[in-house]
Amino acid sequence: MEILEIKKILNNEEGFSLQDSLFALVIMAIGLMGALPLFMMGTQGINDSQNRTVAGFLASSKIEELRVKPFESITDDIALDQPASESAVSIFRSVDIDDGDDSSTLEVGDEPVDTDMKRVTVSISWPVPGGQMRSISITSYIFRH
């Protein structure tokens, strides 16, 4: 009897029906549709991270560009809004140079300190979906050599 049962099992030609396959496919599709928003959020996060990286690079490179210039040539004249095209996104760069007041002194506590420095702030802004703008700013101090 054992041999007959084994032959029945081996010769069993029943398998998945078309209904079983379609049912499994529907369940998998429902599960994947639930995970779709996670993929979209991940893609948006990657794009935002890429834009922040490019913006940080542009701001740092502008500050380094100003550091190698002669101290006297670093003026507000170069502080114009400039488009920067390092990626497919429209990125705008602005530079603000503050060389203190006319006496070129800075107060630390109660005592004025003589400074030969300029504060440079580079701001980078770019559009994000929804019509908003994101921006980062990097501030550095440049001293007379």
PASEBA-1860 file (N, C-alpha, C; in nm, 3 decimals):
! residues 145
1> MEILEIKK> 0.079/-0.119/0.000/0.000/0.000/0.000/0.084/0.126/0.000 ~ 0.195/0.118/0.057/0.281/0.235/0.058/0.325/0.273/-0.082 ~ 0.353/0.177/-0.161/0.399/0.204/-0.297/0.288/0.271/-0.377 ~ 0.166/0.231/-0.358/0.055/0.292/-0.429/0.036/0.438/-0.387 ~ 0.051/0.464/-0.259/0.036/0.602/-0.212/0.147/0.691/-0.268 ~ 0.269/0.638/-0.274/0.381/0.715/-0.330/0.358/0.742/-0.477 ~ 0.308/0.641/-0.550/0.280/0.661/-0.693/0.172/0.766/-0.713 ~ 0.072/0.768/-0.625/-0.034/0.869/-0.636/0.024/1.009/-0.616
9> ILNNEEGF> 0.111/1.018/-0.516/0.170/1.149/-0.488/0.258/1.194/-0.603 ~ 0.339/1.101/-0.657/0.428/1.136/-0.767/0.353/1.166/-0.896 ~ 0.244/1.099/-0.916/0.167/1.118/-1.039/0.059/1.225/-1.025 ~ 0.056/1.289/-0.910/-0.044/1.393/-0.887/-0.014/1.510/-0.981 ~ -0.106/1.538/-1.066/-0.086/1.643/-1.165/-0.159/1.771/-1.128 ~ -0.206/1.776/-1.006/-0.269/1.899/-0.962/-0.161/2.002/-0.933 ~ -0.185/2.125/-0.961/-0.089/2.233/-0.937/-0.165/2.360/-0.907 ~ -0.101/2.470/-0.932/-0.168/2.598/-0.913/-0.265/2.620/-1.028
17> SLQDSLFA> -0.382/2.665/-0.990/-0.478/2.698/-1.095/-0.458/2.844/-1.134 ~ -0.525/2.884/-1.237/-0.519/3.023/-1.280/-0.575/3.114/-1.172 ~ -0.678/3.067/-1.103/-0.736/3.145/-0.994/-0.634/3.167/-0.883 ~ -0.562/3.063/-0.847/-0.461/3.077/-0.741/-0.354/3.178/-0.781 ~ -0.311/3.171/-0.904/-0.207/3.263/-0.951/-0.257/3.407/-0.950 ~ -0.378/3.430/-0.998/-0.434/3.566/-1.000/-0.454/3.619/-0.858 ~ -0.499/3.533/-0.768/-0.519/3.575/-0.630/-0.386/3.617/-0.567 ~ -0.282/3.540/-0.589/-0.149/3.574/-0.536/-0.099/3.705/-0.598
25> LVIMAIGL> -0.125/3.724/-0.726/-0.082/3.845/-0.795/-0.153/3.969/-0.739 ~ -0.283/3.957/-0.711/-0.359/4.069/-0.655/-0.306/4.105/-0.516 ~ -0.278/4.006/-0.435/-0.227/4.033/-0.300/-0.090/4.101/-0.308 ~ -0.004/4.056/-0.398/0.127/4.120/-0.414/0.112/4.264/-0.464 ~ 0.019/4.288/-0.556/-0.002/4.423/-0.609/-0.050/4.518/-0.499 ~ -0.140/4.471/-0.415/-0.189/4.555/-0.305/-0.075/4.589/-0.209 ~ 0.009/4.492/-0.180/0.124/4.517/-0.093/0.221/4.617/-0.153 ~ 0.247/4.605/-0.283/0.340/4.698/-0.348/0.282/4.839/-0.357
33> MGALPLFM> 0.151/4.850/-0.377/0.090/4.984/-0.381/0.100/5.052/-0.245 ~ 0.097/4.975/-0.138/0.115/5.033/-0.005/0.256/5.084/0.016 ~ 0.354/5.021/-0.049/0.494/5.062/-0.033/0.535/5.172/-0.130 ~ 0.453/5.202/-0.230/0.488/5.302/-0.330/0.517/5.440/-0.271 ~ 0.437/5.491/-0.176/0.470/5.622/-0.118/0.608/5.625/-0.051 ~ 0.651/5.513/0.004/0.784/5.509/0.066/0.893/5.530/-0.039 ~ 0.876/5.472/-0.156/0.973/5.491/-0.263/0.975/5.637/-0.309 ~ 0.857/5.698/-0.317/0.850/5.837/-0.361/0.915/5.929/-0.258
41> MGTQGIND> 0.892/5.903/-0.129/0.955/5.984/-0.025/1.107/5.965/-0.027 ~ 1.151/5.846/-0.053/1.295/5.820/-0.063/1.358/5.896/-0.178 ~ 1.289/5.900/-0.291/1.340/5.973/-0.407/1.347/6.122/-0.378 ~ 1.244/6.176/-0.313/1.246/6.318/-0.277/1.359/6.349/-0.180 ~ 1.382/6.259/-0.086/1.491/6.278/0.009/1.627/6.278/-0.058 ~ 1.644/6.189/-0.155/1.771/6.183/-0.229/1.791/6.312/-0.309 ~ 1.686/6.361/-0.375/1.697/6.486/-0.452/1.730/6.604/-0.361 ~ 1.664/6.612/-0.245/1.691/6.721/-0.152/1.835/6.715/-0.101
49> SQNRTVAG> 1.880/6.596/-0.071/2.018/6.580/-0.025/2.118/6.620/-0.133 ~ 2.089/6.584/-0.256/2.178/6.621/-0.367/2.183/6.773/-0.383 ~ 2.067/6.839/-0.376/2.064/6.985/-0.389/2.138/7.054/-0.275 ~ 2.123/7.002/-0.153/2.195/7.060/-0.039/2.346/7.043/-0.055 ~ 2.387/6.928/-0.106/2.530/6.904/-0.127/2.586/7.001/-0.231 ~ 2.515/7.018/-0.341/2.560/7.111/-0.446/2.562/7.253/-0.391 ~ 2.460/7.292/-0.315/2.455/7.427/-0.258/2.571/7.450/-0.162 ~ 2.600/7.353/-0.078/2.712/7.366/0.014/2.844/7.378/-0.058
57> FLASSKIE> 2.860/7.301/-0.165/2.982/7.308/-0.245/2.996/7.445/-0.310 ~ 2.888/7.497/-0.367/2.893/7.629/-0.432/2.926/7.739/-0.332 ~ 2.866/7.733/-0.213/2.893/7.835/-0.112/3.038/7.828/-0.065 ~ 3.086/7.708/-0.039/3.225/7.692/0.006/3.324/7.737/-0.100 ~ 3.295/7.703/-0.225/3.389/7.741/-0.331/3.391/7.893/-0.351 ~ 3.276/7.959/-0.333/3.274/8.106/-0.345/3.354/8.170/-0.232 ~ 3.342/8.118/-0.112/3.420/8.172/0.000/3.569/8.151/-0.024 ~ 3.605/8.035/-0.072/3.747/8.008/-0.100/3.798/8.097/-0.213
65> ELRVKPFE> 3.711/8.125/-0.310/3.748/8.216/-0.420/3.777/8.355/-0.365 ~ 3.698/8.399/-0.268/3.718/8.532/-0.209/3.842/8.535/-0.119 ~ 3.874/8.425/-0.055/3.990/8.420/0.035/4.122/8.445/-0.039 ~ 4.131/8.403/-0.164/4.257/8.418/-0.237/4.270/8.556/-0.301 ~ 4.163/8.635/-0.300/4.170/8.771/-0.356/4.240/8.862/-0.257 ~ 4.298/8.970/-0.308/4.355/9.070/-0.216/4.245/9.126/-0.126 ~ 4.280/9.154/-0.002/4.183/9.197/0.099/4.105/9.319/0.054 ~ 4.171/9.415/-0.008/4.105/9.539/-0.049/4.006/9.518/-0.162
73> SITDDIAL> 4.024/9.413/-0.241/3.934/9.392/-0.355/3.806/9.319/-0.316 ~ 3.796/9.277/-0.192/3.673/9.210/-0.146/3.577/9.318/-0.100 ~ 3.485/9.354/-0.189/3.389/9.462/-0.161/3.249/9.415/-0.195 ~ 3.153/9.502/-0.163/3.014/9.470/-0.194/2.986/9.468/-0.344 ~ 3.078/9.518/-0.424/3.056/9.519/-0.569/3.043/9.378/-0.625 ~ 3.106/9.282/-0.561/3.097/9.144/-0.610/2.976/9.071/-0.553 ~ 2.902/9.139/-0.469/2.791/9.075/-0.399/2.661/9.085/-0.478 ~ 2.663/9.045/-0.600/2.542/9.045/-0.683/2.481/8.907/-0.683
81> DQPASESA> 2.347/8.901/-0.698/2.283/8.770/-0.712/2.329/8.709/-0.843 ~ 2.376/8.588/-0.835/2.430/8.522/-0.953/2.365/8.386/-0.968 ~ 2.319/8.354/-1.089/2.272/8.217/-1.108/2.392/8.123/-1.112 ~ 2.375/8.008/-1.058/2.481/7.906/-1.059/2.420/7.779/-1.116 ~ 2.486/7.718/-1.210/2.428/7.601/-1.277/2.519/7.481/-1.263 ~ 2.524/7.423/-1.144/2.602/7.302/-1.121/2.515/7.178/-1.135 ~ 2.385/7.195/-1.142/2.295/7.080/-1.155/2.179/7.121/-1.244 ~ 2.083/7.032/-1.258/1.968/7.061/-1.342/1.872/7.159/-1.275
89> VSIFRSVD> 1.892/7.187/-1.148/1.804/7.275/-1.073/1.858/7.418/-1.083 ~ 1.768/7.516/-1.091/1.809/7.656/-1.092/1.851/7.696/-0.951 ~ 1.978/7.728/-0.936/2.033/7.764/-0.806/2.081/7.909/-0.814 ~ 2.047/7.989/-0.712/2.088/8.129/-0.709/2.182/8.152/-0.591 ~ 2.286/8.231/-0.616/2.387/8.257/-0.514/2.391/8.406/-0.487 ~ 2.395/8.445/-0.360/2.415/8.585/-0.324/2.528/8.593/-0.222 ~ 2.603/8.701/-0.229/2.718/8.721/-0.141/2.699/8.852/-0.068 ~ 2.709/8.849/0.064/2.698/8.970/0.146/2.832/8.990/0.217
97> IDDGDDSS> 2.892/9.107/0.198/3.021/9.136/0.259/3.002/9.251/0.356 ~ 3.035/9.225/0.482/3.024/9.325/0.587/3.164/9.353/0.639 ~ 3.214/9.473/0.613/3.348/9.506/0.659/3.344/9.593/0.784 ~ 3.235/9.587/0.857/3.224/9.665/0.980/3.191/9.809/0.950 ~ 3.196/9.891/1.052/3.170/10.034/1.029/3.297/10.101/0.979 ~ 3.290/10.232/0.962/3.403/10.305/0.905/3.529/10.299/0.991 ~ 3.513/10.285/1.121/3.631/10.282/1.206/3.695/10.144/1.209 ~ 3.629/10.047/1.152/3.681/9.911/1.143/3.717/9.855/1.280
105> TLEVGDEP> 3.625/9.873/1.374/3.646/9.816/1.507/3.528/9.727/1.542 ~ 3.555/9.636/1.628/3.454/9.543/1.674/3.456/9.545/1.825 ~ 3.340/9.549/1.888/3.337/9.549/2.033/3.320/9.407/2.083 ~ 3.412/9.368/2.170/3.402/9.239/2.238/3.391/9.272/2.385 ~ 3.275/9.245/2.443/3.252/9.287/2.581/3.242/9.438/2.585 ~ 3.321/9.502/2.670/3.319/9.648/2.683/3.431/9.715/2.605 ~ 3.526/9.637/2.556/3.643/9.696/2.492/3.635/9.684/2.341 ~ 3.663/9.793/2.269/3.670/9.782/2.123/3.799/9.710/2.082
113> VDTDMKRV> 3.786/9.624/1.985/3.901/9.549/1.935/3.923/9.591/1.791 ~ 4.045/9.628/1.758/4.078/9.667/1.621/4.076/9.543/1.533 ~ 4.005/9.552/1.424/3.996/9.435/1.336/4.026/9.477/1.193 ~ 4.093/9.392/1.129/4.110/9.402/0.984/4.046/9.277/0.926 ~ 3.917/9.273/0.935/3.846/9.155/0.887/3.718/9.195/0.817 ~ 3.671/9.103/0.736/3.543/9.119/0.667/3.463/8.992/0.688 ~ 3.336/9.011/0.716/3.247/8.897/0.731/3.181/8.872/0.596 ~ 3.196/8.752/0.545/3.140/8.716/0.415/3.032/8.610/0.438
121> TVSISWPV> 2.913/8.639/0.392/2.803/8.543/0.401/2.760/8.508/0.260 ~ 2.767/8.382/0.227/2.723/8.334/0.096/2.594/8.256/0.117 ~ 2.490/8.297/0.047/2.360/8.229/0.055/2.330/8.164/-0.078 ~ 2.284/8.041/-0.071/2.247/7.966/-0.190/2.100/7.928/-0.174 ~ 2.020/7.953/-0.277/1.878/7.916/-0.272/1.841/7.841/-0.399 ~ 1.743/7.752/-0.385/1.697/7.673/-0.498/1.549/7.639/-0.477 ~ 1.476/7.622/-0.587/1.333/7.591/-0.575/1.312/7.443/-0.542 ~ 1.205/7.416/-0.469/1.164/7.279/-0.440/1.022/7.261/-0.491
129> PGGQMRSI> 0.978/7.138/-0.511/0.840/7.116/-0.557/0.740/7.184/-0.463 ~ 0.641/7.244/-0.520/0.541/7.316/-0.444/0.560/7.467/-0.451 ~ 0.659/7.512/-0.527/0.681/7.654/-0.545/0.757/7.723/-0.434 ~ 0.807/7.649/-0.337/0.883/7.709/-0.229/1.031/7.715/-0.265 ~ 1.105/7.789/-0.184/1.250/7.799/-0.202/1.318/7.747/-0.076 ~ 1.425/7.675/-0.096/1.511/7.631/0.015/1.640/7.708/0.004 ~ 1.707/7.728/0.116/1.835/7.799/0.110/1.925/7.756/0.225 ~ 2.055/7.775/0.201/2.154/7.760/0.307/2.244/7.882/0.302
137> SITSYIFR> 2.304/7.915/0.414/2.398/8.027/0.422/2.521/7.982/0.497 ~ 2.636/8.023/0.445/2.763/7.996/0.511/2.831/8.130/0.536 ~ 2.872/8.153/0.660/2.940/8.277/0.697/3.084/8.246/0.733 ~ 3.173/8.329/0.686/3.315/8.314/0.716/3.375/8.453/0.736 ~ 3.486/8.457/0.806/3.558/8.582/0.828/3.689/8.577/0.753 ~ 3.718/8.685/0.681/3.843/8.695/0.606/3.925/8.807/0.670 ~ 4.049/8.774/0.705/4.138/8.869/0.772/4.243/8.920/0.676 ~ 4.292/9.040/0.703/4.402/9.096/0.624/4.526/9.014/0.653
145> H> 4.601/8.983/0.548/4.723/8.901/0.564/4.836/8.985/0.616
END
